[in-house]
Amino acid sequence: MTLTKKLISAFLAIIMVCSLAMPVFAEEEKSTLESLGETLDGVSKSLDFRRTDASGATVKLSKTSYVYNGKIRKPSVKVTLNGTALEKGMDFKVTYPDNCKSVGNHKVKVEFVGMYEGADRELTFTIKPAKMPAATSVKKLKGKKAAVTVSWKKVTTNNKGYLIQLATDKKFKKNVKYAEAKKDKTSKTVKGLKSGKKYYVRVCSFTKVNGVKVPTKWSKAKTVKVK
């Protein structure tokens, strides 16, 4: 460690001790670590310290899917950089959206502070209805000229409709096409596809809560060649 780095580390250690001893004048719900993280964040910026680049950090939620039970859901956030776990409040802060108990998708914001810098991250977790429809499956595919007819297994209980996804790669990233069908349908012809291409196709059923579609998991994908 160079002399400069040693001096910076010693200086930050003094700041940490002083910050812990000082009363916290911020909002009452902020923890000591959060206040300290903000203090170090301001110090590192004002004194132009070289902050550690955290753009390569791995950021994960402890859970990404819940079933609605009327209670607030706030999954914890884990951040690691080069195998080292970062400290919430000291190295990063987390912001949850309001109403984290309603059905639907909820976005969690993660911001690096203190001696770490990098673009903010946004993670999503889902709260699903207590009663979901059963998953469906692809029964038959028929390739046509620039189109594919998709047939699937019918789902009745709690079902509000079907979503169909097509793509030219198995990860569903290239030439992606979506379609929707009503709950009483078991087949649909999807047009506007690329002739001569092989397509991967999958289907899911969905329900609705307050007008928002909540899908089940995707079916196993099957392939078909477009004429």
C-alpha angles and dihedrals in degrees: 000000000000123000090251092054091047091053092048092049091049091048092050090048090056090049091050093052093046093047092051090051094048121087113253109247096179125093113314095242094060114103124226090254092053091051091047091048090053090047092052090044091056093043094050091050097044094047092041095235116175104255122207114259108240097178089113094052121124112234120190139169118229088230133010102187133049136171115235114259102154094258130113114264121205114165114205120247125231120196123186129179120191090341095311121115114230121220120248110235093015100056103012139009130215128217120195123198123247119268098027091176103065123101114264141053121325125195122217119201120213118193126186116229140166113030093351130082136181143118116306115260126221120202128184133216127181133221109203128200117265089241114051128173119250118265118261133214138216110258103178141000127198122188118219136170104304089335145079130210111216124198124189144177113276120244120197113170114084091343122144100174147306137275121209123198127190131182140160093239132053093241090059095235103115127070090348117192128185132198136174132213133192120255094254094055126091100182141035137180113228113203136191096060128145114267117239093017128124113234132200112218133194136167138202136184122228143194129207131236118185089343094307119122114235110190130203119229118295118264122245108284123247129192134232135171119235116224 
